[in-house]
């Protein structure tokens, strides 16, 4: 009995130790640098000047607040629309029809494709000089490719949102389909026998059963889109810039004094994501207790 109690911690210990050291070590080192501690350039005083500079200084505030708003907008909309589209498609793919296996395969096809490839594909397809714009111009839908709607490198992040929806819908879909398969259709059949129509069955039976899986996946997708660099770097504009792009530009600035500001931006990103995760854990625990 004693061995069974310690067997799993001992087996997981080395892996968890490596992950913990690398994660918290990197986070701690970044936090120290964000406080201005850079002995390599003679800065050893600890202060919050970098945080004040990125949020309130005349030079950085005009970039920080629009960038934060854009990042929250892109992460929220991408997560919500990806989840909604995934639920709709998963419910359709749940049914039996001709070509179902092929449809499921195509639905999950872009899972192994890197986000970088998705972003470049968005440029090739939906830029004003892309394939879709040229095709629309050639068949007379628009006068010239420049008349095509601006869907990439736009100030509202539409191209970034489309790229994330393109990629993350399949991730949500796998989770939703797995939950639907484990649940079966018994609960919905009972609701139908009690007179519930299709919308009522979805709203009162299916969706509440899907919510734990959807919430967990939403946290993962939101955290990733909030802190991702490559897609907003390729599909974004010069102003406003999303937070990860702005943070890396500060960090790569030839002036090493700006590195603290880049680290401060990175810590702010981490704090926002951590706050969201803890909020989700609190809501989940409260829901479990309530049920």
Secondary structure, 3 states (H helix, E strand, C coil): CHHHHHHHHHHHHHHHHHHHHHHHHHHHHHHHHHCCCEHHHCECCCCCHHHHHHHHCCCCHHHHHHHHHHHHHHHHHHHHHHHHHHHHHHHHHCCCCCCHHHHHHHHCHHHHCCHHHHHHHHHHHHCCCCHHHHHHHHCCCCCCHHHCCCCCCCCCCHHHHHHHHHHHHHHHHHHHHHHHHHHCCHHHHHHHHCCCCHHHHHHHHHHHHHHHHHHHHHHHHHHHHHHCCHHHHHHCCCCCCCHHHHHHHHHCCCCHHHHHHHHHHHHHHHHHHHHHHHHHHHHHHHHHHHC
